[in-house]
Amino acid sequence: MYRAPEGDKPPPLWIRGLLIFTCTGVSFSHGGNDGQKGMGLIMLILIGAAPTAYALNRAMPESAMPAFIESAGHAQQIFASHGTGTPADLTEQQARDIVGAALRAKAVSSPEIFGALSVLSTDISTSVKTYGSMKAVPAAAVPNVRTDMYLVADAIRVMGDAQGFTADEKKSLKSFQSSLYSGTRFIPLWVKISVAIALGLGTMVGWKRIVVTVGEKIGKTHMTYAEGASAELVAMTTIGLAERYGLPVSTTHILSSGVAGTMWSNGSGLQLSTLRSMALAWVTTLPAAMAISGFLYVLFRQIF
């Protein structure tokens, strides 16, 4: 466990089993974390290019619609009961403007806002009831239905444990929020499979450079089996927790830091030039990416 590999000689079977376990854990957590970035970008493109097909989850079964409509009705009643003093002739567009302004201010707590949420909940319920299912919503109605669903779901999220609502009312609103997320926050299976294949192929093509950098250029000596397993256990746990709680992290950052930690603990010594290069890359990536994308946006606005 505490010796470096000897040439091409394979490790003992039990050590190989341990490393397969830790490598699999890193691979799984890496796919779960980094895969979300690719899936998110693809969905943004699909929603922008083909909103009729991907703005709403048209795969939601018709059997789920009665429960969805009932949940929307309960939410409408709850919002209406807390929206005293709201004009009865409030239009859907006015309601969207009111809720949108409240979300930008992160303050969803006044009777006027609750009245606007009541109007949007009614509009959502009426649309689904009229068309019978998500897949039957016509293209012309999709943008408004999607906007209403997003606004109400985010308003419920921002409200949190707002004062004045009973425990049953909060439970009903959370249930409605889950239904709204099911209708808008979805990723088709083919997108998930495509991203998984892309990540796998990318690793297969570029694995050697990664392995050489992480395994041989961070420490002054070759990694031992114990150092590799320890770094991978830390990586799989940290990345897995980040995925679970929605925290943006870098897989390479975590794994490289784990390797550096094991090298330091073992007294193997660290190659400071490699660490400086990696730290500089991590520090400059965000501002450089923001500056380049901002420049390209301004350039495209001038051209088109």
The 8 nearest C-alpha neighbors of each residue, nearest first, counted from 0:
[[1, 224, 225, 2, 223, 14, 3, 226],
 [0, 2, 223, 225, 224, 3, 226, 222],
 [3, 1, 223, 0, 4, 224, 222, 225],
 [2, 4, 223, 222, 221, 5, 224, 1],
 [5, 3, 6, 2, 223, 8, 10, 7],
 [6, 4, 8, 7, 3, 9, 2, 10],
 [7, 5, 8, 4, 9, 3, 10, 221],
 [8, 6, 9, 5, 4, 10, 3, 11],
 [7, 9, 6, 5, 10, 4, 11, 3],
 [10, 8, 7, 11, 4, 15, 5, 12],
 [11, 9, 15, 14, 12, 8, 4, 13],
 [12, 10, 14, 13, 15, 9, 16, 0],
 [11, 13, 15, 14, 16, 10, 9, 17],
 [14, 12, 16, 15, 11, 17, 10, 18],
 [15, 13, 17, 16, 11, 12, 10, 18],
 [14, 16, 12, 18, 13, 17, 10, 19],
 [17, 15, 13, 19, 14, 18, 12, 20],
 [18, 16, 14, 20, 15, 19, 13, 21],
 [17, 19, 21, 15, 20, 16, 22, 228],
 [18, 20, 16, 22, 17, 21, 23, 15],
 [19, 21, 17, 23, 18, 22, 24, 16],
 [20, 22, 24, 18, 23, 19, 231, 232],
 [23, 21, 19, 25, 24, 20, 18, 26],
 [22, 24, 26, 20, 21, 25, 19, 27],
 [25, 23, 21, 27, 235, 22, 26, 28],
 [24, 26, 235, 22, 28, 23, 27, 29],
 [27, 25, 23, 29, 24, 28, 30, 22],
 [26, 28, 24, 30, 29, 25, 23, 31],
 [29, 27, 31, 239, 25, 30, 26, 235],
 [30, 28, 26, 32, 27, 31, 33, 25],
 [29, 31, 34, 27, 28, 33, 32, 26],
 [30, 32, 28, 34, 29, 33, 27, 35],
 [31, 33, 29, 242, 34, 30, 35, 28],
 [32, 34, 35, 30, 36, 29, 31, 37],
 [33, 35, 30, 37, 36, 31, 32, 38],
 [36, 34, 38, 33, 37, 32, 39, 31],
 [37, 35, 39, 34, 38, 33, 40, 32],
 [38, 36, 40, 34, 39, 35, 41, 194],
 [37, 39, 35, 41, 40, 36, 42, 34],
 [38, 40, 42, 36, 37, 41, 35, 43],
 [39, 41, 43, 37, 42, 38, 36, 44],
 [40, 42, 38, 44, 43, 39, 45, 37],
 [41, 43, 45, 39, 44, 40, 46, 38],
 [44, 42, 40, 46, 41, 45, 47, 39],
 [43, 45, 47, 41, 42, 46, 48, 40],
 [46, 44, 42, 48, 47, 49, 43, 41],
 [45, 47, 50, 43, 53, 54, 49, 44],
 [46, 48, 44, 45, 50, 49, 43, 54],
 [49, 47, 45, 46, 44, 50, 43, 53],
 [48, 50, 46, 45, 51, 52, 47, 53],
 [51, 49, 46, 54, 53, 52, 47, 48],
 [52, 50, 138, 49, 53, 54, 141, 55],
 [51, 53, 50, 49, 54, 55, 57, 46],
 [52, 54, 50, 46, 55, 51, 49, 45],
 [55, 53, 50, 46, 51, 52, 145, 183],
 [56, 54, 183, 53, 57, 182, 145, 133],
 [57, 55, 182, 58, 183, 59, 185, 53],
 [56, 58, 134, 133, 59, 55, 52, 53],
 [57, 59, 56, 60, 134, 133, 55, 187],
 [58, 60, 57, 56, 61, 133, 63, 182],
 [61, 59, 62, 63, 58, 64, 132, 57],
 [60, 62, 64, 63, 132, 59, 131, 133],
 [61, 63, 60, 64, 65, 66, 59, 132],
 [64, 62, 61, 60, 66, 65, 67, 59],
 [63, 65, 67, 61, 66, 62, 68, 132],
 [66, 64, 68, 67, 63, 69, 62, 61],
 [67, 65, 69, 64, 68, 63, 70, 62],
 [68, 66, 64, 70, 65, 69, 71, 63],
 [67, 69, 71, 65, 124, 70, 66, 64],
 [68, 70, 72, 66, 71, 67, 65, 73],
 [69, 71, 67, 73, 175, 72, 68, 66],
 [72, 70, 68, 74, 69, 73, 124, 120],
 [73, 71, 69, 75, 70, 74, 68, 76],
 [72, 74, 70, 76, 75, 71, 77, 69],
 [75, 73, 77, 71, 72, 76, 172, 78],
 [76, 74, 117, 72, 78, 120, 73, 77],
 [75, 77, 79, 73, 74, 78, 80, 72],
 [78, 76, 74, 80, 79, 75, 73, 81],
 [77, 79, 113, 117, 75, 81, 80, 76],
 [78, 80, 82, 76, 81, 117, 77, 114],
 [79, 81, 77, 78, 82, 76, 83, 114],
 [82, 80, 78, 79, 83, 110, 113, 77],
 [83, 81, 110, 114, 113, 79, 80, 85],
 [84, 82, 85, 81, 110, 80, 79, 114],
 [83, 85, 82, 86, 110, 111, 114, 87],
 [84, 86, 111, 83, 114, 82, 87, 110],
 [87, 85, 88, 89, 84, 114, 111, 83],
 [86, 88, 89, 85, 84, 114, 90, 118],
 [87, 89, 86, 90, 85, 91, 118, 93],
 [88, 90, 87, 86, 93, 94, 91, 115],
 [91, 89, 93, 92, 94, 88, 118, 95],
 [90, 92, 94, 93, 95, 119, 118, 89],
 [93, 91, 95, 94, 90, 96, 89, 97],
 [92, 94, 96, 90, 95, 91, 97, 89],
 [93, 95, 115, 91, 97, 92, 96, 90],
 [96, 94, 92, 98, 93, 97, 99, 91],
 [95, 97, 99, 93, 94, 98, 100, 92],
 [98, 96, 94, 100, 95, 99, 93, 101],
 [97, 99, 101, 95, 100, 96, 112, 102],
 [98, 100, 96, 102, 101, 97, 95, 103],
 [101, 99, 103, 97, 98, 102, 96, 104],
 [102, 100, 98, 104, 106, 99, 103, 107],
 [103, 101, 105, 99, 104, 100, 98, 106],
 [102, 104, 100, 105, 101, 99, 106, 98],
 [103, 105, 101, 102, 106, 100, 107, 99],
 [106, 104, 102, 103, 101, 107, 157, 100],
 [107, 105, 101, 104, 108, 102, 157, 158],
 [108, 106, 158, 101, 109, 105, 112, 154],
 [107, 109, 106, 112, 110, 158, 161, 113],
 [108, 110, 112, 111, 107, 113, 82, 106],
 [111, 109, 82, 113, 112, 83, 81, 114],
 [112, 110, 114, 109, 85, 113, 82, 115],
 [113, 111, 115, 114, 109, 110, 98, 116],
 [112, 114, 82, 116, 78, 110, 115, 111],
 [113, 115, 82, 117, 111, 112, 116, 85],
 [114, 116, 94, 112, 118, 117, 113, 111],
 [117, 115, 113, 119, 118, 114, 120, 112],
 [116, 118, 75, 114, 78, 120, 115, 79],
 [117, 119, 115, 121, 116, 120, 122, 114],
 [120, 118, 122, 116, 121, 117, 147, 123],
 [121, 119, 123, 117, 75, 122, 118, 71],
 [120, 122, 124, 118, 119, 123, 125, 75],
 [121, 123, 119, 125, 120, 124, 126, 118],
 [124, 122, 120, 126, 121, 125, 119, 144],
 [123, 125, 121, 68, 127, 122, 126, 71],
 [126, 124, 128, 122, 123, 127, 129, 121],
 [127, 125, 129, 123, 128, 124, 122, 130],
 [126, 128, 130, 124, 129, 131, 125, 132],
 [127, 129, 125, 131, 126, 130, 124, 68],
 [130, 128, 126, 127, 131, 125, 124, 132],
 [129, 131, 127, 135, 128, 132, 136, 126],
 [130, 132, 128, 127, 129, 135, 133, 61],
 [133, 131, 135, 134, 61, 130, 127, 64],
 [134, 132, 57, 135, 136, 56, 127, 59],
 [133, 135, 57, 132, 136, 58, 56, 59],
 [134, 136, 132, 133, 130, 137, 131, 57],
 [135, 137, 133, 134, 130, 141, 140, 138],
 [138, 136, 140, 139, 135, 141, 51, 134],
 [137, 139, 51, 141, 140, 136, 142, 50],
 [138, 140, 137, 141, 142, 136, 143, 51],
 [139, 141, 138, 137, 143, 142, 144, 136],
 [140, 142, 144, 138, 143, 139, 145, 136],
 [143, 141, 145, 144, 140, 146, 139, 54],
 [144, 142, 146, 145, 141, 140, 147, 139],
 [145, 143, 147, 141, 146, 142, 148, 123],
 [144, 146, 148, 142, 147, 143, 141, 149],
 [147, 145, 143, 149, 148, 144, 142, 150],
 [148, 146, 150, 144, 145, 149, 119, 143],
 [149, 147, 145, 151, 146, 150, 179, 152],
 [148, 150, 146, 152, 147, 151, 153, 145],
 [149, 151, 147, 153, 148, 152, 154, 146],
 [150, 152, 154, 148, 153, 149, 147, 155],
 [153, 151, 176, 149, 155, 154, 150, 148],
 [154, 152, 156, 150, 155, 151, 149, 157],
 [153, 155, 151, 157, 156, 152, 150, 158],
 [156, 154, 158, 152, 153, 157, 151, 159],
 [155, 157, 153, 154, 158, 159, 152, 176],
 [158, 156, 154, 159, 155, 153, 105, 107],
 [157, 159, 155, 161, 156, 107, 154, 160],
 [160, 158, 157, 156, 161, 155, 169, 154],
 [159, 161, 158, 162, 169, 164, 157, 156],
 [162, 160, 158, 159, 163, 164, 108, 107],
 [161, 163, 164, 160, 165, 108, 158, 159],
 [162, 164, 161, 165, 81, 160, 108, 168],
 [165, 163, 162, 168, 169, 161, 166, 160],
 [166, 164, 168, 167, 169, 163, 162, 170],
 [165, 167, 169, 168, 170, 164, 171, 160],
 [168, 166, 170, 165, 169, 171, 164, 172],
 [169, 167, 171, 165, 170, 166, 164, 172],
 [168, 170, 172, 166, 171, 167, 173, 165],
 [169, 171, 167, 173, 168, 172, 166, 174],
 [172, 170, 174, 168, 169, 173, 167, 175],
 [171, 173, 175, 169, 174, 170, 74, 176],
 [174, 172, 176, 170, 175, 171, 169, 177],
 [173, 175, 171, 177, 172, 176, 170, 178],
 [174, 176, 172, 178, 70, 173, 177, 71],
 [175, 177, 173, 179, 152, 178, 174, 172],
 [178, 176, 180, 174, 175, 179, 181, 173],
 [179, 177, 175, 181, 176, 180, 67, 174],
 [180, 178, 176, 182, 181, 177, 148, 152],
 [181, 179, 184, 177, 183, 182, 178, 176],
 [182, 180, 178, 179, 183, 184, 177, 185],
 [181, 183, 56, 179, 180, 55, 184, 178],
 [184, 182, 55, 180, 181, 56, 185, 179],
 [185, 183, 180, 181, 182, 186, 56, 179],
 [184, 186, 183, 56, 181, 187, 182, 180],
 [185, 187, 188, 190, 184, 42, 191, 38],
 [188, 186, 190, 189, 185, 191, 58, 56],
 [187, 189, 191, 190, 192, 186, 193, 185],
 [188, 190, 192, 191, 187, 193, 186, 194],
 [189, 191, 193, 188, 192, 187, 194, 38],
 [192, 190, 188, 194, 189, 193, 195, 38],
 [191, 193, 195, 189, 190, 194, 196, 188],
 [194, 192, 190, 196, 195, 191, 189, 197],
 [193, 195, 197, 191, 196, 192, 198, 190],
 [196, 194, 192, 198, 197, 193, 199, 191],
 [195, 197, 199, 193, 194, 198, 200, 192],
 [198, 196, 194, 200, 199, 195, 201, 193],
 [199, 197, 201, 195, 196, 200, 194, 202],
 [198, 200, 196, 202, 197, 201, 195, 203],
 [201, 199, 203, 197, 202, 198, 196, 204],
 [202, 200, 198, 204, 203, 199, 197, 205],
 [201, 203, 206, 205, 199, 200, 204, 198],
 [204, 202, 200, 201, 206, 205, 199, 207],
 [203, 205, 201, 202, 206, 200, 207, 199],
 [206, 204, 202, 207, 203, 208, 201, 209],
 [205, 207, 202, 209, 203, 208, 204, 210],
 [208, 206, 210, 209, 205, 211, 204, 203],
 [207, 209, 211, 210, 206, 205, 212, 213],
 [210, 208, 206, 212, 207, 211, 213, 205],
 [209, 211, 207, 213, 214, 208, 212, 206],
 [212, 210, 208, 214, 215, 209, 213, 207],
 [213, 211, 216, 209, 210, 215, 214, 208],
 [214, 212, 210, 211, 215, 217, 209, 216],
 [215, 213, 211, 210, 212, 222, 216, 221],
 [214, 216, 211, 221, 212, 213, 217, 218],
 [217, 215, 212, 218, 213, 214, 273, 270],
 [218, 216, 270, 269, 215, 213, 273, 259],
 [219, 217, 269, 220, 270, 268, 216, 262],
 [220, 218, 268, 269, 270, 267, 217, 221],
 [219, 221, 218, 267, 222, 215, 268, 262],
 [222, 220, 215, 3, 223, 214, 219, 218],
 [223, 221, 3, 214, 226, 220, 227, 224],
 [222, 224, 3, 2, 226, 1, 225, 227],
 [223, 225, 0, 227, 226, 228, 1, 222],
 [226, 224, 0, 228, 223, 227, 1, 229],
 [227, 225, 229, 223, 261, 224, 228, 222],
 [228, 226, 224, 230, 225, 229, 231, 223],
 [227, 229, 231, 225, 226, 230, 18, 232],
 [230, 228, 232, 226, 231, 227, 225, 233],
 [231, 229, 257, 258, 233, 227, 232, 228],
 [230, 232, 234, 228, 233, 229, 21, 235],
 [233, 231, 229, 235, 234, 230, 21, 228],
 [232, 234, 230, 236, 231, 235, 237, 229],
 [235, 233, 231, 254, 237, 232, 236, 253],
 [234, 236, 25, 24, 232, 238, 233, 237],
 [237, 235, 239, 233, 234, 238, 240, 232],
 [236, 238, 240, 234, 239, 235, 233, 241],
 [239, 237, 241, 235, 240, 236, 28, 234],
 [238, 240, 28, 236, 242, 241, 237, 235],
 [241, 239, 243, 237, 242, 238, 236, 244],
 [242, 240, 246, 238, 244, 239, 243, 245],
 [241, 243, 245, 239, 240, 32, 244, 238],
 [242, 244, 240, 241, 245, 239, 246, 238],
 [243, 245, 241, 242, 246, 240, 239, 247],
 [246, 244, 242, 243, 241, 247, 240, 32],
 [245, 247, 241, 244, 248, 242, 243, 240],
 [248, 246, 245, 241, 249, 242, 32, 33],
 [249, 247, 246, 250, 241, 238, 253, 252],
 [250, 248, 252, 251, 253, 247, 33, 238],
 [249, 251, 253, 252, 254, 29, 248, 238],
 [252, 250, 254, 249, 253, 255, 256, 213],
 [253, 251, 249, 255, 250, 254, 256, 248],
 [252, 254, 256, 250, 251, 255, 234, 257],
 [253, 255, 257, 251, 234, 256, 252, 250],
 [256, 254, 258, 257, 252, 253, 251, 213],
 [255, 257, 259, 253, 258, 254, 252, 260],
 [256, 258, 230, 254, 260, 255, 259, 253],
 [257, 259, 255, 230, 261, 260, 256, 262],
 [260, 258, 256, 262, 257, 261, 263, 255],
 [259, 261, 257, 263, 258, 262, 264, 256],
 [260, 262, 264, 258, 263, 226, 259, 265],
 [263, 261, 259, 267, 265, 260, 264, 218],
 [262, 264, 266, 260, 261, 265, 268, 259],
 [265, 263, 261, 266, 262, 260, 267, 259],
 [266, 264, 262, 267, 263, 261, 268, 226],
 [265, 267, 263, 264, 268, 262, 261, 269],
 [268, 266, 262, 265, 220, 219, 263, 218],
 [267, 269, 219, 266, 218, 263, 262, 270],
 [270, 268, 218, 219, 271, 217, 262, 263],
 [271, 269, 217, 218, 272, 273, 219, 274],
 [270, 272, 274, 273, 269, 275, 217, 276],
 [271, 273, 275, 274, 270, 276, 277, 217],
 [274, 272, 276, 271, 275, 270, 217, 277],
 [273, 275, 271, 277, 276, 272, 278, 270],
 [276, 274, 278, 272, 273, 277, 271, 279],
 [275, 277, 273, 279, 274, 278, 280, 272],
 [276, 278, 280, 274, 279, 275, 273, 281],
 [279, 277, 281, 275, 280, 276, 274, 282],
 [278, 280, 276, 282, 277, 281, 275, 283],
 [279, 281, 277, 283, 278, 282, 284, 276],
 [282, 280, 278, 279, 284, 283, 277, 285],
 [281, 283, 279, 280, 284, 278, 285, 286],
 [282, 284, 280, 281, 285, 286, 287, 279],
 [283, 285, 287, 281, 282, 280, 286, 288],
 [284, 286, 288, 287, 283, 289, 282, 281],
 [287, 285, 289, 288, 283, 284, 290, 282],
 [288, 286, 290, 284, 289, 285, 283, 291],
 [287, 289, 285, 291, 286, 290, 284, 292],
 [290, 288, 286, 292, 287, 291, 293, 285],
 [289, 291, 293, 287, 288, 292, 286, 294],
 [292, 290, 294, 288, 293, 289, 287, 295],
 [293, 291, 295, 289, 294, 290, 288, 296],
 [292, 294, 296, 290, 291, 295, 289, 297],
 [293, 295, 291, 297, 292, 296, 290, 298],
 [296, 294, 298, 292, 293, 297, 299, 291],
 [295, 297, 293, 299, 298, 294, 292, 300],
 [296, 298, 300, 294, 295, 299, 293, 301],
 [299, 297, 295, 301, 296, 300, 294, 302],
 [298, 300, 302, 296, 301, 297, 303, 295],
 [301, 299, 297, 303, 298, 302, 296, 295],
 [300, 302, 298, 299, 303, 297, 296, 295],
 [303, 301, 299, 300, 298, 297, 296, 295],
 [302, 300, 299, 301, 298, 297, 296, 295]]
